[in-house]
Amino acid sequence: MSSSRSVRKLEVAAPVPADIDIANSVEPFHVSEIAKDLNLSPSHYDLYGKYKAKVLLSVLDELERNDDGYYVVVGGITPTPLGEGKSTTTVGLCQALGAYLDRKVVTCLRQPSQGPTFGIKGGAAGGGYSQVIPMDEFNLHLTGDIHAITAANNLLAAAIDTRIFHESTQSDKALFNRLCPPNKEGKRKFSDIMFRRLKKLGITKTQPEDLTPEEVTKFARLDIDPQSITWRRVMDVNDRFLRKITVGQGPEEKGMVRETGFDISVASEIMAVLALTTSLTDMRERLGKMVIGNSKAGDPITADDLGVGGALTVLMKDAINPTLMQTLEGTPVLVHAGPFANIAHGNSSIVADKIALKLVGTGGFVVTEAGFGADIGTEKFMNIKCRYSGLRPQCAVIVATIRALKMHGGGPAVVAGKPLDPAYLNENVPLVEAGCVNLARHIVNTKAYGVNVVVAVNKFSTDTEAEMNAVMHASMVAGAFNAVICTHHAHGGKGAVELGVAVQKACESVNQPLHYLYPLDISIKEKIEAIARSYGASGVEYSEQAEKQIEMYTRQGFSGLPICMAKTQYSFSHNAAEKGAPSGFMLPIRDVRASIGAGFIYPLVGTMSTMPGLPTRPCFYEIDLDTSTGKVVGLS
Amino acid sequence: MSSSRSVRKLEVAAPVPADIDIANSVEPFHVSEIAKDLNLSPSHYDLYGKYKAKVLLSVLDELERNDDGYYVVVGGITPTPLGEGKSTTTVGLCQALGAYLDRKVVTCLRQPSQGPTFGIKGGAAGGGYSQVIPMDEFNLHLTGDIHAITAANNLLAAAIDTRIFHESTQSDKALFNRLCPPNKEGKRKFSDIMFRRLKKLGITKTQPEDLTPEEVTKFARLDIDPQSITWRRVMDVNDRFLRKITVGQGPEEKGMVRETGFDISVASEIMAVLALTTSLTDMRERLGKMVIGNSKAGDPITADDLGVGGALTVLMKDAINPTLMQTLEGTPVLVHAGPFANIAHGNSSIVADKIALKLVGTGGFVVTEAGFGADIGTEKFMNIKCRYSGLRPQCAVIVATIRALKMHGGGPAVVAGKPLDPAYLNENVPLVEAGCVNLARHIVNTKAYGVNVVVAVNKFSTDTEAEMNAVMHASMVAGAFNAVICTHHAHGGKGAVELGVAVQKACESVNQPLHYLYPLDISIKEKIEAIARSYGASGVEYSEQAEKQIEMYTRQGFSGLPICMAKTQYSFSHNAAEKGAPSGFMLPIRDVRASIGAGFIYPLVGTMSTMPGLPTRPCFYEIDLDTSTGKVVGLS
């Protein structure tokens, strides 16, 4: 357990400068130095410039026999719209473990969408003295994974409309002959991918000429029901005008118009596949079995039915390798995958976590963040991600702020872009105490998985000792293993040393197996109801559409999948305005959809926007390149 | 002039194996070896894996005082739909110069669009024993430049529709206040980019509060005429259903629907900007002055008016660095930019050529390919690309095949996917001789620029000596410097040694300055007419729409730009069926458009498709990943 060579300790300034100024004040180590500290040799990674490298998945095979390090997930209480610093705490904790506590540590983070970087939100690399650097490379392009997802997603979309078009203008026989053209010797043959469809149809013949006319029809005519298509196009840009569009209006498309739309790229099922896959072979299978809609007879149509599962895998072959970067204090970070936290599961990739656990080895730490509040992020981490990975966390951190707890205690609404009410700036212990019901429920829910829970109070300069003591007391009463104050935003790793020590003890003293919230072999409704109860709901109400979909997925054989709830993160309930720890409500399920390739069913609790917009004055007004230095300016 | 260390000579097999099998039979050198041969140190480039590196533009400053090598452009005669092997000849010539003639050489190629790779066409890395490797990396993603273009193009598109939307719902004052929000001290200020618009409007005030209400309106309200918008969205996928679409049909867009469409990404003006820019500063200016449409008053609206020129530059900052790869024989290749050859100028980037010329130095060679036939590709290379770069080629190669010459001599139609007529497989010297009128006109036109012309006859196995002699004779009569037979497809560089020697002599003995076909300071119509005459036209007919556009661009001050004709490559004329060397026809100009940021006006001679489609059985049916080895299979 020798000290990493690349770590640095920060000289911090007060007041804390702007994020970009802090990020630019540090000259990053060459990423090969970061890799060397993890005992990675140049054959284990591909460089992408000086500060990014893709760690090759083959490292996993090489380290197969190594023991895993400790596995820590960072979730949060129900947040305000301003965010409570979950990413920042994740980074700060790792800086503490690596640069101050002399532990091997890897931070596993999601790749942010590029869209919001130019919209309202700005970047997502942490903040203050707890950041991933270089910040511009983290927020823009990275190593091209999201671009690969966009390309793959849209190739599949093009294949769908084109196939319907070609089926509409050709006889079964002509279609079949085009799909299996004669080779130079005049002989027709099936391409490899066609055997997947033949197998699905129960046809065991291997020569095109042996198929009966009925088999030719079954094989060649997918007969996609345009109304049933759930596959949409994607773009990594905040383009609200693409939310709902009509395609096919060109004269050559002969009137085959269709209403559809674009989502932002990170909402693509392919992003969820990337996050949940465990190997190249597994990714090939998941991409091939993604369902794009149904045939008119009601059977699911997959990417492999369209002949494109292999091409999608080829487009994604480099994306499966996580990207190595570094924190401000030189500790290693693996950035990989960034699925939506509502319609998908909001966690970074399984492969990054697996590689990281082997790289840190016994006594080391992998800290991974779960998107949204713990009711969604940590729940999905446990029941979807850990279920698919087989990994077992020892400790869950819950990030809390005095600000958010006051809101849950009954404080005035917190609105982004508007000044905070004085209630949030002056001491008010009763308000904090009242709000701790929200924290307590997150602690109880999280502890039920069999992990030790550490509460991290992300301290703001206006927070008082009495307020913080109230939180720590409430945490311990609710069953937390420990609760500590952190100042990593202002002080870097040094501000999270106490958190690091608490996490270490929590990991070392865990003594239960991992309990999932629900088994997979119960019905879709039973699974939904188990999750709803963890929110405090007394029951679930299904719309007619939801009932229909549940019935369909059950009939299609998909009821054994885990559930990925699409619910607001701003309340335990479906109503964002209900703060604290609501209970006794009926959770309404508006619709139920599925990501079959990724491997989950997602019930919609309310309307989820999957394509953000740009405000009147987007962030991009400030962003430019200093062409004399080549540096990015104005990124926040 | 010492031998490069990384070159290898190929062992060739007969008959020539499949392209992918040849590509996979060679283990590429680590790209750092290729870089070292060019005297590039690791500080001069960023690695992107083991076989690709981005050469940093800053190399140009370092080598400023070095002399340039010889500059060779490869064009072709008017091709058949099967292509006559221009890329293959470009690569083969370089393999000959580097691996057999002991010359420093760099091949400069366009980055292919990813769309066609999965459609009909397959990859574009050359063929046979003259290829760029690794072939899959060349054809897919490369180093993300096209993805960066897609992101930048679509950010601008989103900014346009969103701005119109926000202008439609806000008063001038509210709009202005949102655009210049108060900072923490309550003071409003302009962001840097806003001073570009203020300057354009002739407003010299620097404080928002000093603007008069009229100035507030002029500044804040772009008043874009939706009918005038020429900026379309792009995607690097063959998605015909996006050619014509309606956007804005979501309820939140409040009925602000608009008809528009997607082009394939390489048709984006940003691709043309990348190809024609000469520095980061120049790229910033070109991106900012791209015109997306007009205000209702008829004034051009630019990316900088929308506040997004800086963000576009940030998205493109790495794309400006060319990608270093290698040929099968280990000679260096710079891959950079791939603008459409019809609506844009179809040549690889100026910066790659400039860097390459410095890297090879005196006595070395840079060979760059011009898309389409020489009537379009070489013409645009000279009059647009060389005009912006200030570079001067010494030699132009014209690639010819017996097959294409027979077609021009009156042979039956050549159709992709159908067997060749026997006329093309058996000796027919008179047919070849008759077809040489096409070659002769390309020679005369190209020679007029003041370069020496070398004809490269790309030999097929069915070509006879008498046929080839006829071509060589006709070439010399038409004024070629030399004409030689090449067999680089079958033999690699060894098959192009004679071509290499001829090119070297042509470069060494050039004795005229570069003559452009037209000066810039004549009218748009005079320029169009000069180009039309080079096609053999006796005059030009303008549609009403073309007249209107020419008048508008002239009024807006853009008449000094060079002209980029959007014409079929399958004939000198506008009619693809007219082979040989037609003359006396009137060239019809259907419409006239402009890429103001890239820097050219493009008249449309006929309809140009800017979004390809997928066939019934696309290439993707064969493409898959061998998940046990991680290798791509089925790419052709």
Interface residues (C-beta under 8 A of the other chain):
Chain A: D46 L47 Y48 G49 K50 K54 S58 Q114 F118 D136 L140 H141 G144 H147 A148 T150 A151 N154 L155 A157 A158 A159 D161 T162 F165 H166 Q170 L175 R178 L179 C180 P181 S191 D192 I193 M194 R233 M235 D236 V237 N238 D239 R240 F241 L242 R243 K244 I245 T246 V247 G248 Q249 G250 P251 E252 E253 M256 R258 E259 G261 S279 L280 T281 M283 R284 G307 V308 G309 G310 A311 T313 V314 L315 K317 D318 G613 L614 P615 T616 R617 P618 F620 Y621 E622 I623 D624 L625 T627 S628 G630 V632 G634 L635
Chain B: D46 L47 Y48 G49 K50 K54 S58 Q114 F118 D136 L140 H141 G144 H147 A148 T150 A151 N154 L155 A157 A158 A159 D161 T162 F165 H166 Q170 L175 R178 L179 C180 P181 S191 D192 I193 M194 R233 M235 D236 V237 N238 D239 R240 F241 L242 R243 K244 I245 T246 V247 G248 Q249 G250 E252 E253 M256 R258 E259 G261 S279 L280 T281 M283 R284 G307 V308 G309 G310 A311 T313 V314 L315 K317 D318 G613 L614 P615 T616 R617 P618 F620 Y621 E622 I623 D624 L625 T627 S628 G630 V632 G634 L635
